[in-house]
Structure formats: structure tokens, C-alpha cells
Amino acid sequence: MIEIVLAALAGLLIGSFLNVCIFRLPRDLSVVRPRSFCPGCEHAIAWYDNIPVASYVLLGARCRHCKERIPLRYPMVEIATAAAFGVCVAALGPTPAAAKFSVFSAILITLIASDFADRILPDEFTLGGTAVGLVFAAFVPMEAGFAHLFLPPTLGWRWQSLAESGLGAGFSSLMIWFVGWAYQKIRHKEGLGFGDVKMIAMIGAFMGLRWALLTLIAASLVGSVGGLTYIFITRKDASTYELPFGSFLGLAALAVAMYGQVLSGWISGIGP
């Protein structure tokens, strides 16, 4: 139980840092300096006003100095990261696998929020996340997938895991790039940004090709239904509104990873 609590607390702190990345990276600002400040009045935020979730509640969701409203995104990112870390450790224990999926969740939460807010998927989390996923594949075995079909059975698990991670990153990103390229050729306008291509490469590196393809299918369905519903409710112009597909892709990946790879074994273990 203590491990779960500590993981959740770590998630709160990391979520607070992720909020800094979500605001600063799309604006080409350093995530290290200066210290946290209010975007409205640019006044430095004191440490006691920067406590995850608690400060948002105590301040009434407003800056202490200029009274500008603090976006709800801040506590949502912190709570989501804490919940993801807690669930990973609860289901997988304090293991390298729990660390892998905690890091994966943090990356996805950042990309979901960044794309929704600014329609930007920072390379630090897409390309950087792809590299991190490949590194994890060398230490946390991935389940046998399509790469297993083309490799000799005598090859060690580490190389098989790396091959599955690389295939997941390469093939899934190539496929979505081709779809976007074909759409542009036919409709003469951009259908998918290159950030989406890099994001699916990151997802494939962490989960492998099979789960990356499932994520693409789920994201397409959720994006279509959710996007059309949002356009209808807000009365946006469907011909010009830019759908944050990266956000839907991240939500789908988070759901697929949590249910398919993190919680599946735990749920079956506690069932009747």
C-alpha cells in the first residue's frame, strides 16, 4: 500500500512539472528557468502557491496577484498523472514494468494536453519518447508480436523485445504517414500533421505493433465521434476546424495500455 501512495505522490509532483512543459515547450521557453510564473501578470509564483492540486483549491483557481483564472488543465494533469502512477504500481508492483508504463502515461498525458491547448506535439516527448520506449524494451520484455515471426527462435528475449519495439515504431508511423500523404494528394490539403506521425512512433516503441494498430483504430473511432459531437455542440465550422487528433490518439493509447497491458493481468488475478 505504501508503494502505491508514494507512486501517486510522485505522480503529483511530476504532473506539476509536466504542466510547465505543456505551457513552455510550444512557446520555445526553457523548462528550467525562470521559476514558475503567472502567464497573466508574469509574477513569480511562491512555493506555497505551487503545491500540486492543493494550491489550485486554496487560491480559488485564481492567481494570488492579478486574480486571473488558472486553467482547470493544471490540476487535471496532476491528478491524472498521480492516478496513472498509482494504478501502474498497484497492478504491476514496484517493478521496471510499472516504471515503464508510468513514464509512458506521463508522456501521453503531456501530449494530450499540449495538442488540445496549442495543437502542438513537442518533439521532446514524441521523438524523445520513442528513444525512451526503445530503451525500456531492452530491460522490460515486450510480449511476442509480429517481429517474433521473422526472428530465429534462438534469439534472446532482449533482441526480440527491441525488434518488436522498433517494428512498432517504424511500421505504425510509416502507415499513418502514408494515410496523411494520400489524403493530401487527393484532397489537396493537410489531413495529418507530422507530429501525429512521430507520436504514433512513440506509442509503437512502448507497446509494439499490435497494440499501436489497435490504438490507431480506437483513436480514429473516438476522434470521429468525439470530434463531430464537439463541432456540433460548439457550432464550429467543420471545414476549417482543426481536430486535435493527437489528443484522441493519446487518450486511446492510454486506455489501450492501461486495460490491455497494465490492468488485464491484475483484473484476472482478483476475479472469481
C-alpha positions as protocol buffer text, in pm:
chain_id: "A"
residue {
  index: 1
  type: MET
  ca { x: 0 y: 0 z: 0 }
}
residue {
  index: 2
  type: ILE
  ca { x: 282 y: 242 z: 85 }
}
residue {
  index: 3
  type: GLU
  ca { x: 431 y: 189 z: -262 }
}
residue {
  index: 4
  type: ILE
  ca { x: 104 y: 296 z: -425 }
}
residue {
  index: 5
  type: VAL
  ca { x: 80 y: 609 z: -210 }
}
residue {
  index: 6
  type: LEU
  ca { x: 441 y: 703 z: -285 }
}
residue {
  index: 7
  type: ALA
  ca { x: 383 y: 643 z: -657 }
}
residue {
  index: 8
  type: ALA
  ca { x: 76 y: 868 z: -653 }
}
residue {
  index: 9
  type: LEU
  ca { x: 268 y: 1142 z: -470 }
}
residue {
  index: 10
  type: ALA
  ca { x: 548 y: 1114 z: -723 }
}
residue {
  index: 11
  type: GLY
  ca { x: 285 y: 1142 z: -996 }
}
residue {
  index: 12
  type: LEU
  ca { x: 152 y: 1465 z: -844 }
}
residue {
  index: 13
  type: LEU
  ca { x: 500 y: 1620 z: -842 }
}
residue {
  index: 14
  type: ILE
  ca { x: 581 y: 1502 z: -1193 }
}
residue {
  index: 15
  type: GLY
  ca { x: 241 y: 1621 z: -1311 }
}
residue {
  index: 16
  type: SER
  ca { x: 327 y: 1968 z: -1182 }
}
residue {
  index: 17
  type: PHE
  ca { x: 646 y: 1964 z: -1390 }
}
residue {
  index: 18
  type: LEU
  ca { x: 453 y: 1835 z: -1692 }
}
residue {
  index: 19
  type: ASN
  ca { x: 232 y: 2145 z: -1668 }
}
residue {
  index: 20
  type: VAL
  ca { x: 545 y: 2356 z: -1704 }
}
residue {
  index: 21
  type: CYS
  ca { x: 640 y: 2158 z: -2016 }
}
residue {
  index: 22
  type: ILE
  ca { x: 288 y: 2186 z: -2162 }
}
residue {
  index: 23
  type: PHE
  ca { x: 295 y: 2565 z: -2133 }
}
residue {
  index: 24
  type: ARG
  ca { x: 658 y: 2637 z: -2217 }
}
residue {
  index: 25
  type: LEU
  ca { x: 769 y: 2390 z: -2485 }
}
residue {
  index: 26
  type: PRO
  ca { x: 518 y: 2505 z: -2752 }
}
residue {
  index: 27
  type: ARG
  ca { x: 643 y: 2860 z: -2688 }
}
residue {
  index: 28
  type: ASP
  ca { x: 1012 y: 2762 z: -2712 }
}
residue {
  index: 29
  type: LEU
  ca { x: 1073 y: 2858 z: -2349 }
}
residue {
  index: 30
  type: SER
  ca { x: 1314 y: 2687 z: -2111 }
}
residue {
  index: 31
  type: VAL
  ca { x: 1150 y: 2444 z: -1869 }
}
residue {
  index: 32
  type: VAL
  ca { x: 1424 y: 2516 z: -1614 }
}
residue {
  index: 33
  type: ARG
  ca { x: 1445 y: 2895 z: -1596 }
}
residue {
  index: 34
  type: PRO
  ca { x: 1289 y: 3122 z: -1491 }
}
residue {
  index: 35
  type: ARG
  ca { x: 1093 y: 2978 z: -1200 }
}
residue {
  index: 36
  type: SER
  ca { x: 719 y: 2926 z: -1235 }
}
residue {
  index: 37
  type: PHE
  ca { x: 528 y: 3245 z: -1312 }
}
residue {
  index: 38
  type: CYS
  ca { x: 173 y: 3356 z: -1384 }
}
residue {
  index: 39
  type: PRO
  ca { x: 116 y: 3386 z: -1762 }
}
residue {
  index: 40
  type: GLY
  ca { x: -114 y: 3681 z: -1699 }
}
residue {
  index: 41
  type: CYS
  ca { x: 92 y: 3916 z: -1477 }
}
residue {
  index: 42
  type: GLU
  ca { x: 426 y: 3728 z: -1508 }
}
residue {
  index: 43
  type: HIS
  ca { x: 468 y: 3746 z: -1131 }
}
residue {
  index: 44
  type: ALA
  ca { x: 684 y: 3466 z: -987 }
}
residue {
  index: 45
  type: ILE
  ca { x: 479 y: 3201 z: -810 }
}
residue {
  index: 46
  type: ALA
  ca { x: 581 y: 3132 z: -450 }
}
residue {
  index: 47
  type: TRP
  ca { x: 641 y: 2772 z: -346 }
}
residue {
  index: 48
  type: TYR
  ca { x: 332 y: 2770 z: -123 }
}
residue {
  index: 49
  type: ASP
  ca { x: 120 y: 2868 z: -424 }
}
residue {
  index: 50
  type: ASN
  ca { x: 271 y: 2592 z: -634 }
}
residue {
  index: 51
  type: ILE
  ca { x: 167 y: 2283 z: -437 }
}
residue {
  index: 52
  type: PRO
  ca { x: 2 y: 2035 z: -675 }
}
residue {
  index: 53
  type: VAL
  ca { x: -381 y: 2047 z: -664 }
}
residue {
  index: 54
  type: ALA
  ca { x: -389 y: 2194 z: -311 }
}
residue {
  index: 55
  type: SER
  ca { x: -277 y: 2543 z: -419 }
}
residue {
  index: 56
  type: TYR
  ca { x: -533 y: 2545 z: -701 }
}
residue {
  index: 57
  type: VAL
  ca { x: -812 y: 2477 z: -449 }
}
residue {
  index: 58
  type: LEU
  ca { x: -685 y: 2717 z: -180 }
}
residue {
  index: 59
  type: LEU
  ca { x: -641 y: 3001 z: -431 }
}
residue {
  index: 60
  type: GLY
  ca { x: -989 y: 2950 z: -570 }
}
residue {
  index: 61
  type: ALA
  ca { x: -841 y: 2876 z: -913 }
}
residue {
  index: 62
  type: ARG
  ca { x: -708 y: 3232 z: -945 }
}
residue {
  index: 63
  type: CYS
  ca { x: -365 y: 3396 z: -937 }
}
residue {
  index: 64
  type: ARG
  ca { x: -290 y: 3549 z: -597 }
}
residue {
  index: 65
  type: HIS
  ca { x: -165 y: 3872 z: -759 }
}
residue {
  index: 66
  type: CYS
  ca { x: -367 y: 3951 z: -1073 }
}
residue {
  index: 67
  type: LYS
  ca { x: -669 y: 3729 z: -999 }
}
residue {
  index: 68
  type: GLU
  ca { x: -656 y: 3580 z: -1349 }
}
residue {
  index: 69
  type: ARG
  ca { x: -822 y: 3240 z: -1363 }
}
residue {
  index: 70
  type: ILE
  ca { x: -591 y: 2937 z: -1351 }
}
residue {
  index: 71
  type: PRO
  ca { x: -688 y: 2685 z: -1622 }
}
residue {
  index: 72
  type: LEU
  ca { x: -850 y: 2364 z: -1499 }
}
residue {
  index: 73
  type: ARG
  ca { x: -586 y: 2180 z: -1701 }
}
residue {
  index: 74
  type: TYR
  ca { x: -331 y: 2223 z: -1422 }
}
residue {
  index: 75
  type: PRO
  ca { x: -498 y: 2011 z: -1152 }
}
residue {
  index: 76
  type: MET
  ca { x: -635 y: 1770 z: -1414 }
}
residue {
  index: 77
  type: VAL
  ca { x: -285 y: 1690 z: -1542 }
}
residue {
  index: 78
  type: GLU
  ca { x: -154 y: 1648 z: -1186 }
}
residue {
  index: 79
  type: ILE
  ca { x: -442 y: 1423 z: -1079 }
}
residue {
  index: 80
  type: ALA
  ca { x: -427 y: 1217 z: -1399 }
}
residue {
  index: 81
  type: THR
  ca { x: -51 y: 1159 z: -1360 }
}
residue {
  index: 82
  type: ALA
  ca { x: -90 y: 1066 z: -993 }
}
residue {
  index: 83
  type: ALA
  ca { x: -372 y: 823 z: -1078 }
}
residue {
  index: 84
  type: ALA
  ca { x: -174 y: 664 z: -1362 }
}
residue {
  index: 85
  type: PHE
  ca { x: 135 y: 613 z: -1143 }
}
residue {
  index: 86
  type: GLY
  ca { x: -75 y: 470 z: -861 }
}
residue {
  index: 87
  type: VAL
  ca { x: -258 y: 228 z: -1092 }
}
residue {
  index: 88
  type: CYS
  ca { x: 65 y: 107 z: -1254 }
}
residue {
  index: 89
  type: VAL
  ca { x: 227 y: 28 z: -919 }
}
residue {
  index: 90
  type: ALA
  ca { x: -94 y: -125 z: -779 }
}
residue {
  index: 91
  type: ALA
  ca { x: -125 y: -358 z: -1080 }
}
residue {
  index: 92
  type: LEU
  ca { x: 241 y: -435 z: -1151 }
}
residue {
  index: 93
  type: GLY
  ca { x: 411 y: -372 z: -817 }
}
residue {
  index: 94
  type: PRO
  ca { x: 730 y: -163 z: -775 }
}
residue {
  index: 95
  type: THR
  ca { x: 884 y: -316 z: -1089 }
}
residue {
  index: 96
  type: PRO
  ca { x: 1057 y: -196 z: -1406 }
}
residue {
  index: 97
  type: ALA
  ca { x: 730 y: -267 z: -1591 }
}
residue {
  index: 98
  type: ALA
  ca { x: 545 y: -26 z: -1360 }
}
residue {
  index: 99
  type: ALA
  ca { x: 814 y: 236 z: -1423 }
}
residue {
  index: 100
  type: LYS
  ca { x: 781 y: 185 z: -1798 }
}
residue {
  index: 101
  type: PHE
  ca { x: 406 y: 236 z: -1807 }
}
residue {
  index: 102
  type: SER
  ca { x: 422 y: 523 z: -1558 }
}
residue {
  index: 103
  type: VAL
  ca { x: 666 y: 706 z: -1786 }
}
residue {
  index: 104
  type: PHE
  ca { x: 453 y: 618 z: -2089 }
}
residue {
  index: 105
  type: SER
  ca { x: 143 y: 755 z: -1917 }
}
residue {
  index: 106
  type: ALA
  ca { x: 321 y: 1080 z: -1825 }
}
residue {
  index: 107
  type: ILE
  ca { x: 431 y: 1129 z: -2186 }
}
residue {
  index: 108
  type: LEU
  ca { x: 79 y: 1063 z: -2316 }
}
residue {
  index: 109
  type: ILE
  ca { x: -85 y: 1298 z: -2065 }
}
residue {
  index: 110
  type: THR
  ca { x: 156 y: 1574 z: -2168 }
}
residue {
  index: 111
  type: LEU
  ca { x: 88 y: 1524 z: -2538 }
}
residue {
  index: 112
  type: ILE
  ca { x: -290 y: 1507 z: -2487 }
}
residue {
  index: 113
  type: ALA
  ca { x: -293 y: 1839 z: -2302 }
}
residue {
  index: 114
  type: SER
  ca { x: -42 y: 2009 z: -2532 }
}
residue {
  index: 115
  type: ASP
  ca { x: -224 y: 1915 z: -2851 }
}
residue {
  index: 116
  type: PHE
  ca { x: -562 y: 2013 z: -2711 }
}
residue {
  index: 117
  type: ALA
  ca { x: -435 y: 2351 z: -2591 }
}
residue {
  index: 118
  type: ASP
  ca { x: -195 y: 2455 z: -2869 }
}
residue {
  index: 119
  type: ARG
  ca { x: -222 y: 2190 z: -3146 }
}
residue {
  index: 120
  type: ILE
  ca { x: 146 y: 2114 z: -3090 }
}
residue {
  index: 121
  type: LEU
  ca { x: 310 y: 1780 z: -3009 }
}
residue {
  index: 122
  type: PRO
  ca { x: 659 y: 1869 z: -2878 }
}
residue {
  index: 123
  type: ASP
  ca { x: 948 y: 1666 z: -3022 }
}
residue {
  index: 124
  type: GLU
  ca { x: 1091 y: 1636 z: -2672 }
}
residue {
  index: 125
  type: PHE
  ca { x: 805 y: 1398 z: -2592 }
}
residue {
  index: 126
  type: THR
  ca { x: 741 y: 1234 z: -2932 }
}
residue {
  index: 127
  type: LEU
  ca { x: 1094 y: 1173 z: -3059 }
}
residue {
  index: 128
  type: GLY
  ca { x: 1238 y: 1167 z: -2709 }
}
residue {
  index: 129
  type: GLY
  ca { x: 961 y: 930 z: -2602 }
}
residue {
  index: 130
  type: THR
  ca { x: 1041 y: 698 z: -2892 }
}
residue {
  index: 131
  type: ALA
  ca { x: 1401 y: 672 z: -2773 }
}
residue {
  index: 132
  type: VAL
  ca { x: 1287 y: 608 z: -2416 }
}
residue {
  index: 133
  type: GLY
  ca { x: 1048 y: 336 z: -2536 }
}
residue {
  index: 134
  type: LEU
  ca { x: 1330 y: 160 z: -2719 }
}
residue {
  index: 135
  type: VAL
  ca { x: 1549 y: 176 z: -2409 }
}
residue {
  index: 136
  type: PHE
  ca { x: 1274 y: 27 z: -2193 }
}
residue {
  index: 137
  type: ALA
  ca { x: 1232 y: -255 z: -2448 }
}
residue {
  index: 138
  type: ALA
  ca { x: 1585 y: -368 z: -2369 }
}
residue {
  index: 139
  type: PHE
  ca { x: 1503 y: -409 z: -1999 }
}
residue {
  index: 140
  type: VAL
  ca { x: 1129 y: -483 z: -1986 }
}
residue {
  index: 141
  type: PRO
  ca { x: 1030 y: -776 z: -2211 }
}
residue {
  index: 142
  type: MET
  ca { x: 758 y: -700 z: -2464 }
}
residue {
  index: 143
  type: GLU
  ca { x: 507 y: -970 z: -2545 }
}
residue {
  index: 144
  type: ALA
  ca { x: 572 y: -1165 z: -2864 }
}
residue {
  index: 145
  type: GLY
  ca { x: 429 y: -982 z: -3163 }
}
residue {
  index: 146
  type: PHE
  ca { x: 478 y: -955 z: -3536 }
}
residue {
  index: 147
  type: ALA
  ca { x: 856 y: -922 z: -3508 }
}
residue {
  index: 148
  type: HIS
  ca { x: 864 y: -1267 z: -3346 }
}
residue {
  index: 149
  type: LEU
  ca { x: 750 y: -1419 z: -3676 }
}
residue {
  index: 150
  type: PHE
  ca { x: 1063 y: -1301 z: -3859 }
}
residue {
  index: 151
  type: LEU
  ca { x: 1325 y: -1375 z: -3595 }
}
residue {
  index: 152
  type: PRO
  ca { x: 1504 y: -1704 z: -3520 }
}
residue {
  index: 153
  type: PRO
  ca { x: 1366 y: -1873 z: -3206 }
}
residue {
  index: 154
  type: THR
  ca { x: 1716 y: -1894 z: -3058 }
}
residue {
  index: 155
  type: LEU
  ca { x: 1743 y: -1515 z: -3038 }
}
residue {
  index: 156
  type: GLY
  ca { x: 1732 y: -1389 z: -2679 }
}
residue {
  index: 157
  type: TRP
  ca { x: 1429 y: -1209 z: -2540 }
}
residue {
  index: 158
  type: ARG
  ca { x: 1612 y: -877 z: -2529 }
}
residue {
  index: 159
  type: TRP
  ca { x: 1667 y: -867 z: -2904 }
}
residue {
  index: 160
  type: GLN
  ca { x: 1315 y: -989 z: -2971 }
}
residue {
  index: 161
  type: SER
  ca { x: 1179 y: -716 z: -2746 }
}
residue {
  index: 162
  type: LEU
  ca { x: 1389 y: -448 z: -2918 }
}
residue {
  index: 163
  type: ALA
  ca { x: 1281 y: -576 z: -3260 }
}
residue {
  index: 164
  type: GLU
  ca { x: 913 y: -558 z: -3163 }
}
residue {
  index: 165
  type: SER
  ca { x: 961 y: -207 z: -3026 }
}
residue {
  index: 166
  type: GLY
  ca { x: 1142 y: -94 z: -3341 }
}
residue {
  index: 167
  type: LEU
  ca { x: 884 y: -255 z: -3570 }
}
residue {
  index: 168
  type: GLY
  ca { x: 602 y: -95 z: -3372 }
}
residue {
  index: 169
  type: ALA
  ca { x: 762 y: 248 z: -3402 }
}
residue {
  index: 170
  type: GLY
  ca { x: 864 y: 217 z: -3768 }
}
residue {
  index: 171
  type: PHE
  ca { x: 570 y: 43 z: -3933 }
}
residue {
  index: 172
  type: SER
  ca { x: 291 y: 223 z: -3748 }
}
residue {
  index: 173
  type: SER
  ca { x: 441 y: 568 z: -3815 }
}
residue {
  index: 174
  type: LEU
  ca { x: 504 y: 481 z: -4181 }
}
residue {
  index: 175
  type: MET
  ca { x: 144 y: 367 z: -4219 }
}
residue {
  index: 176
  type: ILE
  ca { x: -10 y: 681 z: -4070 }
}
residue {
  index: 177
  type: TRP
  ca { x: 231 y: 896 z: -4272 }
}
residue {
  index: 178
  type: PHE
  ca { x: 113 y: 723 z: -4590 }
}
residue {
  index: 179
  type: VAL
  ca { x: -252 y: 785 z: -4499 }
}
residue {
  index: 180
  type: GLY
  ca { x: -179 y: 1155 z: -4445 }
}
residue {
  index: 181
  type: TRP
  ca { x: 22 y: 1175 z: -4769 }
}
residue {
  index: 182
  type: ALA
  ca { x: -258 y: 1007 z: -4969 }
}
residue {
  index: 183
  type: TYR
  ca { x: -519 y: 1239 z: -4815 }
}
residue {
  index: 184
  type: GLN
  ca { x: -315 y: 1544 z: -4909 }
}
residue {
  index: 185
  type: LYS
  ca { x: -274 y: 1421 z: -5266 }
}
residue {
  index: 186
  type: ILE
  ca { x: -646 y: 1351 z: -5306 }
}
residue {
  index: 187
  type: ARG
  ca { x: -796 y: 1645 z: -5113 }
}
residue {
  index: 188
  type: HIS
  ca { x: -509 y: 1892 z: -5169 }
}
residue {
  index: 189
  type: LYS
  ca { x: -495 y: 1987 z: -4800 }
}
residue {
  index: 190
  type: GLU
  ca { x: -316 y: 1854 z: -4496 }
}
residue {
  index: 191
  type: GLY
  ca { x: -507 y: 1582 z: -4313 }
}
residue {
  index: 192
  type: LEU
  ca { x: -250 y: 1480 z: -4052 }
}
residue {
  index: 193
  type: GLY
  ca { x: 39 y: 1673 z: -3905 }
}
residue {
  index: 194
  type: PHE
  ca { x: 386 y: 1520 z: -3886 }
}
residue {
  index: 195
  type: GLY
  ca { x: 361 y: 1544 z: -3509 }
}
residue {
  index: 196
  type: ASP
  ca { x: 95 y: 1271 z: -3520 }
}
residue {
  index: 197
  type: VAL
  ca { x: 337 y: 1051 z: -3716 }
}
residue {
  index: 198
  type: LYS
  ca { x: 607 y: 1097 z: -3453 }
}
residue {
  index: 199
  type: MET
  ca { x: 356 y: 1039 z: -3174 }
}
residue {
  index: 200
  type: ILE
  ca { x: 242 y: 702 z: -3311 }
}
residue {
  index: 201
  type: ALA
  ca { x: 610 y: 605 z: -3345 }
}
residue {
  index: 202
  type: MET
  ca { x: 649 y: 673 z: -2973 }
}
residue {
  index: 203
  type: ILE
  ca { x: 337 y: 466 z: -2894 }
}
residue {
  index: 204
  type: GLY
  ca { x: 466 y: 178 z: -3107 }
}
residue {
  index: 205
  type: ALA
  ca { x: 805 y: 189 z: -2937 }
}
residue {
  index: 206
  type: PHE
  ca { x: 641 y: 146 z: -2596 }
}
residue {
  index: 207
  type: MET
  ca { x: 366 y: -105 z: -2685 }
}
residue {
  index: 208
  type: GLY
  ca { x: 467 y: -284 z: -3005 }
}
residue {
  index: 209
  type: LEU
  ca { x: 298 y: -301 z: -3343 }
}
residue {
  index: 210
  type: ARG
  ca { x: -22 y: -488 z: -3250 }
}
residue {
  index: 211
  type: TRP
  ca { x: -118 y: -251 z: -2972 }
}
residue {
  index: 212
  type: ALA
  ca { x: -16 y: 53 z: -3178 }
}
residue {
  index: 213
  type: LEU
  ca { x: -251 y: -55 z: -3457 }
}
residue {
  index: 214
  type: LEU
  ca { x: -531 y: -108 z: -3206 }
}
residue {
  index: 215
  type: THR
  ca { x: -463 y: 241 z: -3072 }
}
residue {
  index: 216
  type: LEU
  ca { x: -494 y: 388 z: -3422 }
}
residue {
  index: 217
  type: ILE
  ca { x: -830 y: 219 z: -3476 }
}
residue {
  index: 218
  type: ALA
  ca { x: -960 y: 332 z: -3137 }
}
residue {
  index: 219
  type: ALA
  ca { x: -833 y: 689 z: -3188 }
}
residue {
  index: 220
  type: SER
  ca { x: -998 y: 711 z: -3530 }
}
residue {
  index: 221
  type: LEU
  ca { x: -1333 y: 599 z: -3389 }
}
residue {
  index: 222
  type: VAL
  ca { x: -1317 y: 821 z: -3081 }
}
residue {
  index: 223
  type: GLY
  ca { x: -1188 y: 1113 z: -3286 }
}
residue {
  index: 224
  type: SER
  ca { x: -1466 y: 1083 z: -3541 }
}
residue {
  index: 225
  type: VAL
  ca { x: -1748 y: 1058 z: -3286 }
}
residue {
  index: 226
  type: GLY
  ca { x: -1597 y: 1296 z: -3031 }
}
residue {
  index: 227
  type: GLY
  ca { x: -1486 y: 1549 z: -3292 }
}
residue {
  index: 228
  type: LEU
  ca { x: -1820 y: 1562 z: -3469 }
}
residue {
  index: 229
  type: THR
  ca { x: -2002 y: 1590 z: -3138 }
}
residue {
  index: 230
  type: TYR
  ca { x: -1778 y: 1877 z: -3026 }
}
residue {
  index: 231
  type: ILE
  ca { x: -1821 y: 2057 z: -3359 }
}
residue {
  index: 232
  type: PHE
  ca { x: -2199 y: 2017 z: -3335 }
}
residue {
  index: 233
  type: ILE
  ca { x: -2222 y: 2140 z: -2975 }
}
residue {
  index: 234
  type: THR
  ca { x: -1990 y: 2438 z: -3023 }
}
residue {
  index: 235
  type: ARG
  ca { x: -2119 y: 2513 z: -3376 }
}
residue {
  index: 236
  type: LYS
  ca { x: -1769 y: 2514 z: -3521 }
}
residue {
  index: 237
  type: ASP
  ca { x: -1713 y: 2517 z: -3897 }
}
residue {
  index: 238
  type: ALA
  ca { x: -1638 y: 2154 z: -3980 }
}
residue {
  index: 239
  type: SER
  ca { x: -1449 y: 2253 z: -4296 }
}
residue {
  index: 240
  type: THR
  ca { x: -1196 y: 2470 z: -4111 }
}
residue {
  index: 241
  type: TYR
  ca { x: -1185 y: 2334 z: -3755 }
}
residue {
  index: 242
  type: GLU
  ca { x: -854 y: 2163 z: -3680 }
}
residue {
  index: 243
  type: LEU
  ca { x: -927 y: 1843 z: -3488 }
}
residue {
  index: 244
  type: PRO
  ca { x: -668 y: 1769 z: -3214 }
}
residue {
  index: 245
  type: PHE
  ca { x: -608 y: 1413 z: -3336 }
}
residue {
  index: 246
  type: GLY
  ca { x: -302 y: 1385 z: -3115 }
}
residue {
  index: 247
  type: SER
  ca { x: -526 y: 1424 z: -2809 }
}
residue {
  index: 248
  type: PHE
  ca { x: -755 y: 1145 z: -2928 }
}
residue {
  index: 249
  type: LEU
  ca { x: -450 y: 933 z: -3012 }
}
residue {
  index: 250
  type: GLY
  ca { x: -314 y: 986 z: -2663 }
}
residue {
  index: 251
  type: LEU
  ca { x: -645 y: 905 z: -2494 }
}
residue {
  index: 252
  type: ALA
  ca { x: -678 y: 587 z: -2699 }
}
residue {
  index: 253
  type: ALA
  ca { x: -318 y: 483 z: -2622 }
}
residue {
  index: 254
  type: LEU
  ca { x: -370 y: 548 z: -2252 }
}
residue {
  index: 255
  type: ALA
  ca { x: -686 y: 337 z: -2249 }
}
residue {
  index: 256
  type: VAL
  ca { x: -530 y: 55 z: -2452 }
}
residue {
  index: 257
  type: ALA
  ca { x: -213 y: 49 z: -2238 }
}
residue {
  index: 258
  type: MET
  ca { x: -398 y: 57 z: -1908 }
}
residue {
  index: 259
  type: TYR
  ca { x: -660 y: -202 z: -1994 }
}
residue {
  index: 260
  type: GLY
  ca { x: -461 y: -421 z: -2231 }
}
residue {
  index: 261
  type: GLN
  ca { x: -119 y: -429 z: -2068 }
}
residue {
  index: 262
  type: VAL
  ca { x: -137 y: -294 z: -1713 }
}
residue {
  index: 263
  type: LEU
  ca { x: -473 y: -396 z: -1568 }
}
residue {
  index: 264
  type: SER
  ca { x: -552 y: -714 z: -1764 }
}
residue {
  index: 265
  type: GLY
  ca { x: -340 y: -946 z: -1551 }
}
residue {
  index: 266
  type: TRP
  ca { x: -439 y: -772 z: -1227 }
}
residue {
  index: 267
  type: ILE
  ca { x: -812 y: -793 z: -1306 }
}
residue {
  index: 268
  type: SER
  ca { x: -791 y: -1163 z: -1394 }
}
residue {
  index: 269
  type: GLY
  ca { x: -592 y: -1224 z: -1075 }
}
residue {
  index: 270
  type: ILE
  ca { x: -855 y: -1068 z: -845 }
}
residue {
  index: 271
  type: GLY
  ca { x: -1153 y: -1212 z: -1030 }
}
residue {
  index: 272
  type: PRO
  ca { x: -1360 y: -1513 z: -913 }
}
